[in-house]
């Protein structure tokens, strides 16, 4: 299980780096990842798209992608978009492993 470093706002300028990090990890054989979003205070459509793209890439390799979110605004975005069903969401990183 590999952890992704998202910073505090996975959006616009950081989404390409997130995508590249996932590509490198998958190409290196990683099949299961955790994105810890507990420190994230803003998530726009670009950042959300990068997370969805990561999920799709891992699923094509029989992998999994989990999101750790403590609640608040970020969790609400996942609920509004219906993505809580797509991502296995945890509130504590230790539960995601």
C-alpha positions in Angstrom: 0.0 0.0 0.0 1.5 3.3 -1.0 0.5 6.8 0.2 0.0 9.8 -2.0 1.2 13.2 -0.9 -1.5 15.7 -1.9 -0.4 18.8 -0.2 -3.3 20.9 1.2 -5.0 21.7 -2.1 -4.9 19.0 -4.9 -6.1 21.2 -7.7 -5.0 23.0 -10.9 -1.3 23.3 -10.6 -0.8 20.2 -8.4 -3.2 17.8 -10.2 -0.6 17.1 -13.0 2.0 16.2 -10.3 -0.5 13.9 -8.6 -1.3 12.2 -11.9 2.4 11.7 -12.7 3.1 10.3 -9.2 0.3 7.7 -9.7 1.6 6.8 -13.1 5.1 6.3 -11.8 3.9 4.2 -8.8 1.6 2.0 -11.0 4.4 1.5 -13.6 6.6 0.5 -10.6 4.2 -2.2 -9.6 2.1 -0.5 -6.9 -1.5 -1.6 -7.0 -3.0 -0.2 -3.9 -2.8 3.5 -2.8 -4.2 5.8 -0.1 -4.7 9.5 -0.6 -4.7 11.2 2.8 -6.9 14.3 2.4 -7.2 15.1 6.1 -5.1 18.2 5.7 -6.8 19.3 2.5 -8.9 22.5 2.8 -9.9 23.0 -0.8 -10.6 20.6 -3.7 -11.7 21.8 -7.1 -12.8 19.9 -10.2 -9.3 19.5 -11.5 -8.1 17.9 -8.2 -11.2 15.7 -8.1 -10.5 14.7 -11.7 -7.0 13.7 -10.8 -8.3 11.5 -7.9 -10.9 9.9 -10.2 -8.2 9.3 -12.9 -6.0 7.7 -10.3 -8.9 5.4 -9.2 -9.5 4.4 -12.8 -5.8 3.7 -13.5 -5.5 1.5 -10.5 -8.7 -0.4 -11.2 -7.4 -1.3 -14.7 -4.5 -3.0 -12.9 -6.8 -4.8 -10.4 -5.8 -2.3 -7.7 -7.6 -0.1 -5.2 -7.6 3.5 -4.2 -8.7 4.7 -0.8 -9.3 8.2 0.4 -8.8 9.3 4.0 -10.9 12.3 4.8 -11.9 13.5 8.3 -15.1 15.2 7.1 -16.1 18.8 6.6 -15.9 20.4 3.2 -13.9 17.7 1.4 -16.3 14.9 2.5 -19.2 17.0 1.4 -17.7 17.3 -2.1 -17.5 13.5 -2.3 -21.1 13.2 -1.1 -22.5 15.8 -3.6 -20.7 14.3 -6.5 -21.7 10.8 -5.6 -18.1 9.7 -5.3 -18.4 8.3 -1.8 -19.6 5.1 -3.5 -16.6 4.9 -5.8 -13.9 5.6 -3.3 -13.5 3.5 -0.1 -13.4 6.4 2.4 -11.9 6.2 5.8 -11.6 8.7 8.6 -8.3 7.4 10.0 -5.3 6.4 8.0 -4.8 3.2 10.0 -8.3 2.0 9.0 -7.4 2.4 5.3 -4.5 -0.1 5.4 
